[in-house]
Amino acid sequence: MSKTLFDKVWDSHVIRKINDGPDVLFIDRHLIHEVTSPVAFLGLKSRNNSVLFPEKTFATADHNTPTINQHLPVEDPLSANQLKALEQNAADWGITHWGLGHQKNGIVHVVGPENGITLPGATIVCGDSHTSTHGAFGAVAFGIGTSEVEMVLSSQCIMQPKPKKMRINVNGKLGFGVTPKDVALFMISKLSASGATGYFVEYAGDVFKNMSMEGRMTVCNLSIEMGARGGIIAPDEKTFDYIKGRLFTPKEEAWDKAMEYWKTLKTDADAVFDEEINFIAIDIEPMITYGTNPGMGTGISNYIPKAESVEGGVASYRKSLEYMGFNEGDKMIGKKVDFVFLGSCTNGRIEDFRAFASIVKGRKKADNITAWLVPGSHDVEAKIKDEGLLDIINAAGFELREPGCSACLAMNDDKVPAGKLAVSTSNRNFEGRQGPGSRTLLASPLVAAATAVTGVLTDPRTLL
Amino acid sequence: MAYDKFEILKSTAVPLPVENVDTDQIIPARFLKATERAGFGDNLFRDWRYNPDNTPKAEFVLNNPVYKGKILVGGKNFGSGSSREHAVWAIYDYGFRCVVSSFFADIFRGNCLNIGVLPVQVSAEFLDKIFTAIKANPDTEIEINLPNQTITLLENGDQESFDINSYKKENMLNGYDDIDYLTKMKSEIQEFASARPF
């Protein structure tokens, strides 16, 4: 029978199908971090269970880590305690652990692919909703709760019903200044923040074929922001080139054997999706959000839509604009901005820093802007230095911080103060997401850079 | 972590007629720093419930003594965003055993079922009926009957049935969870793992 790419990967991992219940799904790779794992380890202990396959779990510290002075002890005692718990749990069970200061440390969804933990055809889970990132490699990857983290530790399985399947095709050629982030924000704005709930989404068409691995990761990362369980893109030569030779990638004979399998990972020509949606690349312009969920986005040159013209409740829409301090019909370009954040598992990779540098090169940071530039990992940080991007960034008056999730969720000290407006390359513009009372506009690294040098929300096409 | 069995729940309900309630609102990230599951209820809806100086916001529903009960009723797309199970821990710890909405985010729904909070999905029309009934009379009692899979407004008998798969239903009725199930599959899992290519 014809199968989709998603079917092929999911079905080959089902150990048992429960009648009128979930599938028992085997998990190849499990990523953990300090925030959603401690209670899972406590549960494991209280039930007298042990970690079944420690070599399939990988730990990194990222959510709760400072992005300056990482060589010094962590000041916040609660954060320090969580980092210590992760280190101790990993040591107790023989799990690979890349703690603060380790050369391999970084955001879980950045270091996974960098080190060949992420592989095509694998099932990958993590106690973090942006685990969907790894779908860029043709993996079935999604976020889980802490109870499920405990399940994976003790049994290497989770129990979930198989999601429905959606394919989104974007064909044609992207316009000038339009990045993978814009493609994702465009799709979310069309489907809404809940439009893909219950589905696993395959991205297909010219735009994704022509996209770099970094770009594909950005797109898959944001799948959850339209409610999808995950996103997936068929692996191709670009994928294989990216993973070849990395730390945990299969080598020699194992590589050849894996390649035979990986080349079968594509949707059969006559496979059927529960839902299929088509977009045209040329309809996408650089995007910006204006509300308090990622579905509230529009082309940067547009005006904020009227409540009556959007789907969903008028009251919730108005509540959202009230929080943002915006009005229906407002023009977005030219709004005065206070903070710019470049980083996160969405846009904290080398390509994002190249894009940012391409605009700030030869320009100066605007005086009213506080900018946080946070690489996704030490690997990314090293590349920024090697490629000379650091010199460009520094000359423009910006500084580079140390890796971590940082202001994306503001668990550490990188908090946007109440009332301040931030242009952020991260993934969520929820109320208070970047600090209590903070206001967030989600955008691409190009929009962030253009705004950082002008001090107001700026269309990057005017500066490229 | 084991939880109490769920069979029939009769209670008044707390209305929160807001759409897209994300888990960052249910519990903000800065309250996720604990290494054990305790005390999360105190920070449920922290920034909607308290001012920056920690005084309660009188207009928020959890601070209004008129509304109480073990059922939380939310708007469409409830529990979107972050996968943090802490959000459901906070809801449970505060004293809710059931969340009613016309639409739940996937991960949130799964997290609820894993720790013994029953997510009851109703039609948009029935959700409106519930909000209207509670607005007219905050003492409106709702019955959630898991064996029959029904939700009923007791004052007028308005009723709707809800979906839950029979595996999860058995779990909720008996207070079991998935780990109990998976533990019994260990040798089958080990055999499967040995045949995996990587």
Interface residues (C-beta under 8 A of the other chain):
Chain A: I15 R16 I18 N19 D20 G21 P22 V24 F26 D28 V35 T36 P38 V39 L42 G43 S46 R47 N49 L52 F53 H63 N64 D76 L78 S79 N81 Q82 A85 L119 A122 G127 D128 S129 G143 I144 G145 T146 S147 E148 E150 M151 S154 S155 Q156 C157 I158 M159 Q160 P161 P163 A193 S194 T197 G198 I224 G227 R229 P250 A254 K257 A258 Y261 T292 N293 G295 G312 G313 A315 S316 K319 L409 A410 M411 A418 R428 F430 E431 G432 R433 P436 G437
Chain B: M1 P17 V18 E19 N20 D22 D24 Q25 P28 A29 R30 L32 K33 A34 T35 E36 R37 D47 P52 G75 K76 N77 S80 G81 S82 S83 R84 E85 H86 V88 F103 F104 A105 D106 I107 G110 N111 N114 I115 N165 S166 Y167 K168 D177 D178 I179 Y181 L182 T183 M185 K186 E188 I189 Q190 F192 A193 R196 P197 F198
